[in-house]
């Protein structure tokens, strides 16, 4: 009987002894994994913020909130002919916010000056490029209200927003496009019809160069003139 009891105790002791190294190994593996995660952090995937698709129904509410947090008011356009710096007016808050928003989303990059009339103006923000058209679909389809009673006039260097080419008796602004007055005498006849939302503060020589290029009868330059990049500046 004693022999049987002795054998049983010996068996239990050996089993307990085998568990110890297994538990110790698992602990080492977990500790090693923690050390590795500290020394070699898992890369974080960069995600872009979620933007709503803008429509006639939500665009105004969106820009009303957007303009409160995004107070930037200067944009640099790097073109095929040089740089143009634009100061945006705070009074036309929806149009300023719209221009900042599109700049930050990279919309204007690789768009063109597609209508050029010397001694009048140069117009930009559109192109035949499919990638730019796709950007428009992603950002949304909307118009901005006319805001013409702020005391501004279409003098040389004025940045203004054309009305949409769709049926638009109230001349609501086409948010993706803009024009710059190049005429030294200005174009006061446009006051009241188109929203002035900024002015060129540097680069009117570039505007003059663009205005002087050869165009077809519709004013489209015979050689494409690109906005290579639009960016916010201090």
C-alpha positions as CSV (number, residue, x, y, z in Angstrom):
1,X,0.0,0.0,0.0
2,X,2.8,2.3,0.9
3,X,4.5,1.5,-2.4
4,X,1.4,2.4,-4.3
5,X,1.0,5.7,-2.4
6,X,4.6,6.5,-3.1
7,X,4.3,5.9,-6.8
8,X,1.1,8.1,-6.9
9,X,2.9,11.0,-5.2
10,X,5.9,10.6,-7.5
11,X,3.6,10.7,-10.5
12,X,1.8,13.9,-9.4
13,X,5.1,15.6,-8.6
14,X,6.5,14.9,-12.1
15,X,3.3,16.2,-13.7
16,X,3.4,19.5,-11.7
17,X,7.1,19.9,-12.6
18,X,6.3,19.7,-16.3
19,X,3.8,22.5,-16.2
20,X,6.2,25.0,-14.8
21,X,8.5,25.4,-17.8
22,X,5.5,25.5,-20.2
23,X,4.0,28.5,-18.3
24,X,7.4,30.2,-18.2
25,X,7.8,29.8,-21.9
26,X,4.4,31.4,-22.6
27,X,5.3,34.3,-20.4
28,X,8.6,34.9,-22.3
29,X,6.8,34.9,-25.6
30,X,4.3,37.5,-24.5
31,X,7.1,39.7,-23.0
32,X,9.1,39.4,-26.2
33,X,6.1,40.4,-28.3
34,X,5.6,43.5,-26.1
35,X,9.2,44.5,-26.5
36,X,9.0,44.0,-30.3
37,X,5.9,46.2,-30.5
38,X,7.7,48.9,-28.6
39,X,10.9,48.7,-30.7
40,X,9.1,48.3,-34.0
41,X,5.7,50.1,-33.8
42,X,3.0,49.0,-36.2
43,X,2.7,51.7,-38.9
44,X,-0.5,53.7,-38.7
45,X,-2.5,53.9,-41.9
46,X,-3.0,57.5,-43.0
47,X,-6.6,58.2,-43.6
48,X,-8.2,61.3,-45.1
49,X,-11.0,63.0,-43.3
50,X,-14.5,62.2,-44.4
51,X,-16.0,65.0,-46.5
52,X,-19.7,65.2,-47.4
53,X,-20.7,65.2,-51.0
54,X,-21.9,68.8,-51.4
55,X,-25.3,69.5,-52.9
56,X,-27.7,72.5,-53.3
57,X,-29.3,71.3,-50.0
58,X,-26.2,71.1,-47.7
59,X,-23.5,73.3,-49.2
60,X,-24.4,76.6,-47.5
61,X,-24.7,74.9,-44.1
62,X,-21.4,73.2,-44.6
63,X,-19.5,76.4,-45.6
64,X,-21.2,78.3,-42.7
65,X,-19.5,76.0,-40.3
66,X,-16.3,75.5,-42.3
67,X,-15.5,79.2,-42.5
68,X,-15.5,79.4,-38.7
69,X,-12.7,77.0,-38.3
70,X,-10.7,77.6,-41.5
71,X,-9.7,81.3,-41.3
72,X,-6.9,81.3,-44.0
73,X,-7.2,84.1,-46.5
74,X,-4.2,83.8,-48.9
75,X,-3.7,81.3,-51.7
76,X,-0.8,80.9,-54.1
77,X,-1.4,79.6,-57.6
78,X,1.8,78.2,-59.2
79,X,1.1,78.4,-63.0
80,X,3.0,77.5,-66.1
81,X,4.0,81.2,-66.3
82,X,4.8,81.8,-62.6
83,X,3.1,82.5,-59.3
84,X,0.0,84.5,-58.5
85,X,-0.8,85.3,-54.9
86,X,-4.5,86.0,-54.0
87,X,-5.9,87.7,-50.9
88,X,-9.4,86.5,-50.1
89,X,-12.0,88.9,-48.6
90,X,-13.6,88.1,-45.2
91,X,-16.9,89.8,-46.1
92,X,-17.7,87.2,-48.8
93,X,-17.4,84.4,-46.3
94,X,-19.0,81.6,-48.3
95,X,-16.9,82.3,-51.4
96,X,-13.7,82.6,-49.3
97,X,-14.5,79.3,-47.5
98,X,-15.3,77.6,-50.8
99,X,-11.9,78.7,-52.3
100,X,-10.0,77.6,-49.3
101,X,-11.8,74.3,-49.2
102,X,-11.2,73.5,-52.8
103,X,-7.5,74.5,-52.4
104,X,-7.1,72.2,-49.5
105,X,-8.8,69.3,-51.3
106,X,-6.4,69.8,-54.3
107,X,-9.1,70.6,-56.8
108,X,-7.3,73.4,-58.6
109,X,-4.1,71.4,-59.2
110,X,-3.8,70.7,-62.9
111,X,-6.8,72.8,-63.9
112,X,-6.3,75.4,-66.7
113,X,-6.8,79.0,-67.6
114,X,-9.4,78.1,-70.2
115,X,-10.7,81.5,-71.3
116,X,-8.3,84.4,-71.9
117,X,-9.2,87.8,-73.3
118,X,-6.4,90.3,-73.4
119,X,-7.2,93.7,-71.8
120,X,-10.2,92.1,-70.1
121,X,-9.7,89.0,-67.9
122,X,-8.3,85.5,-67.5
123,X,-10.6,82.7,-66.3
124,X,-9.5,79.5,-64.7
125,X,-10.6,76.4,-62.7
126,X,-11.8,74.1,-65.5
127,X,-10.3,71.6,-67.9
128,X,-11.1,68.7,-70.2
129,X,-9.1,66.4,-68.0
130,X,-11.1,63.4,-66.8
131,X,-9.3,63.4,-63.4
132,X,-10.5,66.9,-62.7
133,X,-14.0,66.1,-63.7
134,X,-13.9,63.1,-61.3
135,X,-12.8,65.5,-58.5
136,X,-15.9,67.6,-59.2
137,X,-18.1,64.5,-58.9
138,X,-16.5,63.5,-55.6
139,X,-16.7,67.0,-54.1
140,X,-20.3,67.6,-55.3
141,X,-22.6,69.7,-57.5
142,X,-23.7,73.0,-56.0
143,X,-23.8,76.7,-56.6
144,X,-23.0,79.7,-54.3
145,X,-25.3,82.7,-53.8
146,X,-24.5,86.0,-55.5
147,X,-22.9,88.4,-52.9
148,X,-22.3,91.7,-54.7
149,X,-23.2,94.4,-52.1
150,X,-19.9,94.5,-50.2
151,X,-18.5,97.7,-51.7
152,X,-16.0,96.0,-54.0
153,X,-15.6,96.9,-57.7
154,X,-14.0,95.0,-60.6
155,X,-10.7,96.9,-60.6
156,X,-7.5,95.5,-62.1
157,X,-6.4,92.4,-60.1
158,X,-9.9,91.7,-58.8
159,X,-10.7,88.0,-58.3
160,X,-14.4,87.2,-59.1
161,X,-16.6,84.2,-59.5
162,X,-18.5,83.6,-62.8
163,X,-22.1,82.5,-62.8
164,X,-22.9,78.9,-63.8
165,X,-23.5,78.1,-67.4
166,X,-26.6,76.1,-66.6
167,X,-30.1,77.8,-66.6
168,X,-29.4,80.4,-63.9
169,X,-31.4,83.6,-64.1
170,X,-30.1,84.8,-60.7
171,X,-26.5,84.3,-61.8
172,X,-25.6,82.1,-58.9
173,X,-21.8,81.5,-58.8
174,X,-20.0,78.5,-60.2
175,X,-17.9,77.4,-57.2
176,X,-15.1,75.7,-59.2
177,X,-14.2,78.6,-61.4
178,X,-12.9,82.2,-61.0
179,X,-11.6,85.0,-63.2
180,X,-9.0,87.8,-62.6
181,X,-9.5,91.2,-64.1
182,X,-6.5,92.2,-66.2
183,X,-7.8,95.4,-67.8
184,X,-5.8,98.4,-66.3
185,X,-9.0,100.4,-66.3
186,X,-11.0,97.7,-64.5
187,X,-14.4,96.4,-65.5
188,X,-16.9,98.2,-63.4
189,X,-19.7,97.1,-65.8
190,X,-19.5,93.7,-64.1
191,X,-20.3,95.0,-60.7
192,X,-23.6,93.7,-59.3
193,X,-23.6,90.6,-61.5
194,X,-20.6,88.7,-60.3
195,X,-19.3,88.1,-56.8
196,X,-15.9,89.7,-56.0
197,X,-14.2,87.6,-53.3
198,X,-10.5,88.6,-53.5
199,X,-7.6,90.4,-55.2
200,X,-4.2,89.6,-56.6
201,X,-1.5,90.9,-54.2
202,X,1.5,89.5,-56.1
203,X,1.9,88.3,-59.7
204,X,0.0,90.7,-61.9
205,X,2.9,90.4,-64.3
206,X,2.1,86.7,-64.6
207,X,-1.6,87.6,-65.2
208,X,-0.4,89.9,-68.0
209,X,1.7,87.2,-69.6
210,X,-1.2,84.8,-69.5
211,X,-3.6,87.4,-71.0
212,X,-1.2,88.0,-73.9
213,X,-1.0,84.4,-75.2
214,X,-2.6,83.4,-78.5
215,X,-6.1,81.9,-78.3
216,X,-8.8,80.6,-80.6
217,X,-12.0,82.5,-81.3
218,X,-13.5,81.3,-78.1
219,X,-10.6,82.6,-76.0
220,X,-9.1,79.1,-75.3
221,X,-5.3,79.4,-75.3
222,X,-3.7,77.5,-78.2
223,X,-1.1,76.1,-75.8
224,X,-2.5,74.9,-72.5
225,X,-1.8,77.0,-69.4
226,X,-2.0,75.0,-66.2
227,X,-2.4,75.8,-62.5
228,X,0.3,73.3,-61.4
229,X,-0.5,73.8,-57.8
230,X,-2.7,75.8,-55.5
231,X,-1.7,76.1,-51.8
232,X,-2.4,78.1,-48.7
233,X,0.2,80.7,-47.7
234,X,0.7,82.9,-44.6
